[in-house]
Amino acid sequence: MTEKRGPWDQPDTPAPAPRNTGPQQPTFKRPSPPGLSAPRGGLWLWLGFLAGIGVLVFALSRAFPEALQSDDSKMSLLYRVGIVVLISSVLMRGLQGSLGQHLKHVAIWLGVITVLALGYAYRAELASVPRQLQLAFNVGSPVQTEERTLVVPQGEGGHYVVDGLINGQRVRFMVDTGATETVLSPADAKRIGIPVDTLNYGYKAQTANGVGYGAAYDATTMEVGAIKLEGFRVMVNKAPMDGSLLGMSFLNRLEAFEFRNRQLILKWREDGQGRAY
């Protein structure tokens, strides 16, 4: 039976066919960043654990103040707290990721802990490394290690060589405890401005090569490192020499000197105005 339509009825309009826009591209869902979906309960638990450690350390330090009086005890406490923090962070990190990642993180933290442990165990030796490097590479330059203490390292051939200043002019000396006077070679004396041709070479001295002649010269200042002597007399040798000698006339002006562990150690006194004497 055919349905009749009225004059106002519209004919059925077929649905439009979908427009062909080419091959359809697959739609991928963008994954969330790995850190956003991870639970944060473990992080808060770890932070709470660290806060508890801090409260415990504070309470113990207030209860036993005598236990943290020395620097060594404070460093020991800091070292132990650091170990606890590192181990706890490794355990927290171990809750996520694959087994390979866990082993990698464990190896890294073990390396960090090992370096910190070695640094703490050899902290005194590490603190002296800059001074040892300075002694090793600054040949002739004395190194001040303590207050009013200079160290001169042993040079090649077992000799001790030190750079000094005569009237502000640099002279390299070889330390000679067998020499009574501090002796300048003619070449060094002439180079720093001493009038070698007008000196009176009337002083005799017995040397390995026989009798030698020298002239006295009163230098305004004589300096070795931080040691500064005023009105220091040196002898200018008449015959040529391989180099100048730092003798007992200088060493006896010091408070003390000694040879130890292939080093010459010089200690000096100072007056009220900071001048060595």
C-alpha positions in Angstrom: 0.0 0.0 0.0 1.4 3.3 -1.1 1.5 6.2 1.4 0.0 9.3 0.0 1.7 12.6 0.4 0.1 15.9 0.9 1.0 19.0 -1.1 3.2 20.3 1.7 5.1 17.1 2.1 8.8 17.1 0.9 10.2 14.1 -0.7 12.7 12.2 1.3 16.2 13.6 0.7 18.9 10.9 0.7 21.8 11.5 3.1 24.8 13.0 1.4 27.5 10.6 0.7 30.7 11.1 2.7 33.3 13.2 0.9 36.3 11.3 -0.2 39.3 13.3 1.1 41.9 10.7 0.4 43.3 7.9 2.5 42.5 8.2 6.1 45.4 8.7 8.5 45.5 6.6 11.6 45.0 8.6 14.8 47.5 7.9 17.6 47.0 8.9 21.2 49.9 10.9 22.5 51.4 9.2 25.5 51.7 11.1 28.8 55.2 12.0 30.0 56.5 9.1 32.1 56.9 11.3 35.2 53.3 12.6 35.2 51.5 9.3 35.8 53.9 8.0 38.3 52.6 7.9 41.9 54.1 10.6 44.2 53.5 8.7 47.4 57.0 7.3 47.4 58.5 10.8 47.1 56.6 12.2 50.0 57.4 9.1 52.0 61.2 9.7 51.3 61.0 13.4 52.1 59.2 12.5 55.4 61.9 10.0 56.2 64.6 12.7 55.6 62.7 15.1 57.8 62.6 12.5 60.5 66.4 12.0 60.2 66.9 15.7 60.5 64.7 15.9 63.6 66.5 13.0 65.2 69.9 14.5 64.5 68.8 17.8 66.0 67.4 16.2 69.1 70.6 14.1 69.7 72.8 17.2 69.2 70.8 19.0 71.8 70.8 16.1 74.2 74.5 15.3 73.8 76.2 18.6 72.8 79.6 17.4 73.9 79.7 14.8 71.2 80.0 17.4 68.4 82.6 19.7 69.8 85.4 18.8 67.4 85.5 19.3 63.6 86.2 15.6 63.1 83.0 14.6 64.9 81.0 17.0 62.9 82.5 15.8 59.6 81.8 12.2 60.7 78.2 13.0 61.4 77.8 14.8 58.1 79.4 11.8 56.3 77.0 9.3 57.9 73.9 11.4 57.2 75.0 11.7 53.6 75.3 7.9 53.3 71.8 7.5 54.7 70.4 10.0 52.2 72.2 8.3 49.3 71.1 4.8 50.2 67.5 5.9 50.8 67.4 7.7 47.4 68.7 4.6 45.7 66.0 2.5 47.3 63.3 5.0 46.4 64.5 5.1 42.8 64.5 1.3 42.7 60.7 1.3 42.9 60.5 2.4 39.3 62.1 1.4 36.0 63.6 -1.9 34.7 66.2 -4.1 36.3 68.9 -2.7 34.0 68.1 0.8 35.1 68.2 -0.3 38.8 71.7 -1.8 38.4 72.9 1.3 36.5 71.7 3.6 39.3 73.1 1.4 42.0 76.5 1.4 40.3 76.5 5.2 40.0 75.6 5.7 43.6 78.2 3.2 44.7 80.8 5.2 42.8 79.7 8.4 44.5 79.7 6.8 47.9 83.2 5.4 47.3 84.6 8.8 46.2 83.1 10.5 49.2 84.5 7.8 51.5 88.0 8.1 50.1 87.8 11.9 50.2 86.9 11.8 53.9 89.5 9.1 54.7 92.3 11.0 53.0 91.1 14.6 53.6 94.4 15.6 55.2 96.4 14.3 52.3 94.1 16.0 49.8 94.3 19.3 51.6 98.1 19.3 51.1 98.0 18.5 47.4 98.2 22.2 46.3 101.3 22.7 48.5 102.9 19.5 47.2 102.4 20.5 43.6 103.8 23.9 44.4 106.9 22.3 45.9 107.3 19.9 43.0 107.1 22.5 40.2 108.4 25.8 41.7 112.0 24.9 41.8 113.9 27.6 43.8 110.8 29.2 45.2 110.3 28.5 48.9 106.8 27.7 50.0 105.3 29.0 53.2 103.5 26.2 54.9 102.9 27.6 58.3 103.2 30.9 60.1 106.9 32.0 59.9 107.9 28.7 58.3 109.3 28.2 54.8 110.0 24.9 53.0 112.6 24.5 50.3 112.4 21.2 48.3 115.5 19.2 47.5 116.6 19.8 43.9 118.5 17.7 41.4 121.7 16.2 42.6 120.6 16.5 46.2 121.2 20.2 46.4 118.9 22.8 47.8 118.4 25.8 45.5 116.5 28.9 46.6 115.7 32.3 45.0 116.5 35.3 47.0 116.5 39.1 46.6 119.5 41.3 47.2 118.3 44.9 47.3 115.2 43.8 45.4 117.2 42.0 42.7 116.8 38.3 42.2 119.7 35.9 42.8 119.6 32.1 42.8 121.5 30.6 45.7 122.6 27.1 46.5 122.3 26.4 50.2 125.8 25.5 51.6 126.0 24.9 55.4 129.8 24.5 55.0 130.1 28.2 53.9 130.5 30.7 56.7 129.4 33.6 54.7 126.7 34.2 52.0 128.8 34.6 48.9 127.8 36.3 45.6 129.5 35.2 42.4 131.2 38.1 40.4 128.6 37.6 37.7 125.6 37.8 40.0 127.1 40.8 41.9 127.7 42.7 38.6 124.2 41.9 37.3 122.4 43.3 40.3 124.4 46.5 40.2 127.2 46.0 42.7 130.4 47.9 41.6 132.6 44.8 41.6 135.6 46.7 40.1 135.9 49.2 43.0 135.5 46.7 45.9 138.4 45.9 48.2 139.1 42.1 48.0 141.1 41.9 51.2 139.2 39.1 52.9 140.9 35.6 52.6 139.0 32.4 52.8 140.0 28.8 52.6 138.1 27.0 49.8 138.3 23.6 48.1 140.4 25.2 45.4 142.8 26.9 47.8 142.8 30.4 49.2 140.1 32.7 47.9 139.7 36.4 48.1 136.4 38.3 48.6 135.1 41.7 49.3 132.4 42.6 51.9 129.3 44.4 50.6 126.5 45.7 52.9 123.2 45.0 51.2 120.3 47.1 52.2 117.9 44.1 52.3 118.2 40.4 51.9 115.0 38.4 51.2 114.1 34.8 50.9 110.4 34.3 50.5 108.7 36.1 53.4 112.0 36.4 55.3 113.4 39.9 55.0 116.6 40.9 56.7 117.8 44.5 56.8 121.5 45.5 56.7 122.7 42.1 55.6 126.4 41.7 54.7 127.4 39.5 51.8 130.8 38.6 50.4 131.5 39.1 46.7 134.0 36.5 45.5 136.9 37.7 43.3 137.3 34.6 41.3 134.5 33.3 39.0 132.0 30.9 40.5 129.4 28.6 39.1 126.8 30.3 41.3 126.1 32.1 44.6 126.0 30.4 48.0 123.6 30.9 50.8 125.8 30.2 53.9 125.6 30.2 57.6 125.6 34.0 57.9 122.0 33.8 56.7 120.9 30.6 58.3 122.2 31.6 61.8 120.0 34.7 61.6 116.9 32.4 61.7 115.2 30.9 64.7 115.8 27.4 63.4 116.5 25.4 60.3 116.5 21.7 59.6 116.7 19.1 56.8 113.8 16.6 56.9 112.2 14.4 54.3 114.2 15.9 51.5 113.2 19.4 52.5 114.9 22.3 54.1 112.7 23.9 56.7 113.3 27.5 57.7 111.8 29.2 60.7 112.3 32.8 61.6 111.5 35.4 64.3 109.9 38.8 63.9 110.2 41.9 65.9 107.2 44.0 67.0 107.1 45.7 63.5 106.9 42.4 61.6 110.6 42.5 60.5 112.7 39.3 60.6 115.8 39.3 62.8 
